[in-house]
């Protein structure tokens, strides 16, 4: 993977996903090595760069009641009937491909927003075969 891809990853994600902050009030971006995260009460978006596979993946987490659901973007796109998993770009072999991939994934995240309402999120996450993790309450 070219150095420019790894160096540019955070900047490209911040540009493409800034609507999560400006339009939906999420916090972020919070960055780490090969990772950019946005979050709000009960929802997280994590965009990850895999330098070995030369790929970008977006993970969506949503809390609903006492359960946290986690799913990958391609599965959510299928679950919401927005397209096939192969329609979600993943490649990051070059800076040009990284930009196109991040912009494509951000566009799908924007299209998924209406499905993440309390009424729609459970059927969507189940259709996407999301991982379900019970939330534990710590005793005081």
Secondary structure by P-SEA (a helix, b strand, c coil): ccaaaaaaaaaaaaaaacccccccccccccccccbbbbbcccbbbbbbbbccccbbbbbbbbbcccbbbbbcaaaaaaaaccccccccccccccaaaaaaaaaaaaaaaaaaccccccccaaaaaaaaccbbbbbbbbcc
